[in-house]
């Protein structure tokens, strides 16, 4: 049962965002991630997707709002349109367009690959983002850098290693790996591309009409290979996705060697969020990276 005060706040936020009256007549639990509570709000035929968390999560929701808005503005790939983010009744909330999902059509993953390449074509003058945001519930630093290797070292790997140390995880080769980043990425000069930032199968789907859609971004301007690398990590997308992406925008030589470095960021983040086997997996990945002849 939704508290009356929260119900009133959400109804007001939707009315302000849409310019139309809205009364919550049904609030049903919806599928979602492990970080936030998700609900589907209904007023007859109209529906909105709601994320709820403790009041302290407002920064996370506001960052996601702006990430979705930035990707939406490109018109390169479909994302849920964000309506409102705020705080009230002791809770933080994010209200999004509710989407109808369905199975992928025969050419669905090819369209997804081409749409992601179109998103990546949107660039910037430097790597980073106008503000810090979040990868899951972990703060993600996005200070601007002109040099990609420097950005990845200082804004991606170093903060994760520092957080791991505070959590009691010890990576004896962390400083050596940070020092080796420039050598591992030597000769690779990617353009800053608008990334989804947390691209895995759990954040990609298709609408009922077959349109590819992405959600739960952790957006920034980075090497497009970082999106593709993580998309392969948890089993990957169908090969038709990668084939279509490569036809739309071929990758530079050496991607396979760079992929484990980029995915180390996400494995470290999973270790910091969930602990356990991810820390061991990170140590194995670091050991394997030191076998790269560039080091």
C-alpha positions, -999 to 999 in steps of 0.1 A, spaced: 0 0 0 15 33 -11 16 60 17 -9 88 8 18 115 10 40 97 -14 11 90 -37 2 127 -38 39 137 -45 41 112 -74 8 123 -89 19 159 -88 52 152 -104 35 133 -133 10 161 -138 38 187 -139 59 167 -163 31 158 -187 7 187 -183 -22 162 -178 -41 151 -148 -30 117 -133 -44 98 -104 -26 66 -92 -54 40 -93 -30 10 -93 6 5 -81 19 -29 -90 54 -43 -83 74 -44 -115 105 -64 -125 137 -45 -120 173 -46 -108 187 -54 -74 193 -18 -63 160 0 -65 123 -9 -60 103 -8 -92 66 -3 -96 41 3 -125 17 32 -118 -16 31 -136 -45 56 -142 -67 36 -165 -49 31 -197 -20 54 -189 11 39 -172 44 51 -159 74 32 -145 86 42 -111 119 36 -93 120 41 -56 148 41 -30 159 58 2 160 96 0 198 94 -3 195 79 -37 183 111 -53 217 119 -68 216 85 -85 182 91 -99 189 126 -111 221 114 -128 201 86 -145 174 111 -156 201 133 -173 218 102 -189 185 90 -204 177 125 -216 210 128 -233 207 95 -251 170 102 -260 180 135 -276 203 117 -300 174 98 -315 200 70 -323 184 44 -301 153 41 -280 154 46 -242 126 52 -217 118 89 -217 125 103 -182 97 124 -167 106 134 -132 131 128 -104 127 140 -69 124 134 -32 95 133 -8 79 114 20 114 101 29 119 85 -4 137 93 -37 119 86 -69 125 84 -107 95 83 -130 100 70 -165 79 63 -196 65 27 -193 74 6 -223 58 -26 -237 84 -52 -243 83 -82 -266 106 -108 -282 133 -97 -307 123 -99 -343 145 -118 -368 165 -87 -376 163 -73 -340 199 -78 -329 212 -65 -362 191 -33 -357 204 -31 -321 240 -32 -334 234 -5 -360 216 17 -335 244 14 -310 269 24 -336 247 54 -344 248 63 -307 285 60 -306 288 85 -335 277 112 -312 310 126 -299 326 153 -278 359 172 -276 371 152 -246 365 120 -226 342 122 -195 309 138 -187 296 171 -174 291 156 -140 299 124 -120 273 97 -121 269 61 -110 278 26 -121 252 6 -103 252 23 -69 290 31 -70 299 67 -77 315 71 -112 341 98 -117 338 117 -150 365 144 -149 373 155 -184 406 143 -201 419 147 -236 439 115 -234 419 82 -232 445 62 -214 447 89 -187 410 90 -184 406 53 -180 434 51 -155 424 80 -133 386 80 -136 379 43 -140 405 20 -126 421 41 -98 388 49 -80 378 13 -81 411 1 -67 409 28 -39 373 17 -30 384 -19 -30 412 -11 -5 387 6 18 366 -25 16 395 -47 25 403 -62 -9 440 -63 -16 454 -62 -52 491 -63 -50 497 -53 -86 472 -25 -88 498 4 -89 519 -15 -115 488 -20 -136 478 16 -134 513 26 -144 511 2 -173 478 16 -187 495 39 -211 516 11 -225 485 -13 -228 467 14 -248 497 27 -267 489 36 -303 451 34 -296 435 69 -301 398 65 -300 373 93 -306 352 102 -276 319 85 -282 286 87 -262 285 54 -244 256 37 -226 283 28 -200 267 -3 -185 259 -23 -216 250 -59 -208 220 -81 -217 201 -71 -186 200 -35 -199 189 -42 -235 155 -54 -248 130 -49 -276 97 -32 -277 66 -51 -287 70 -36 -322 106 -49 -324 123 -16 -318 157 -20 -299 157 -3 -265 184 3 -239 179 14 -202 198 19 -169 227 38 -185 259 51 -168 267 74 -197 299 92 -205 321 100 -235 347 72 -238 361 46 -261 332 29 -278 351 -4 -274 343 -2 -236 306 -6 -243 312 -35 -267 337 -52 -243 312 -53 -214 284 -64 -237 304 -96 -242 311 -102 -205 279 -120 -193 275 -143 -222 273 -116 -248 247 -106 -274 240 -127 -305 267 -126 -332 243 -108 -355 246 -78 -332 284 -76 -334 284 -83 -371 260 -54 -378 279 -31 -355 311 -39 -373 295 -33 -407 282 1 -395 315 11 -378 344 -13 -379 366 -16 -348 403 -7 -348 429 -35 -347 437 -47 -312 403 -47 -297 406 -83 -283 437 -73 -264 421 -41 -249 388 -59 -240 400 -75 -207 414 -41 -195 381 -24 -201 361 -52 -184 384 -52 -154 366 -19 -144 333 -37 -142 347 -67 -124 363 -45 -98 330 -27 -94 312 -60 -90 337 -69 -63 331 -36 -45 293 -41 -47 290 -78 -42 324 -91 -30 332 -128 -31 343 -144 -63 345 -111 -82 377 -101 -63 393 -134 -72 382 -129 -108 398 -94 -108 431 -108 -96 431 -134 -123 424 -107 -150 452 -85 -137 476 -115 -138 465 -122 -174 469 -85 -184 506 -86 -173 511 -113 -199 505 -87 -226 537 -81 -245 531 -43 -243 539 -43 -206 
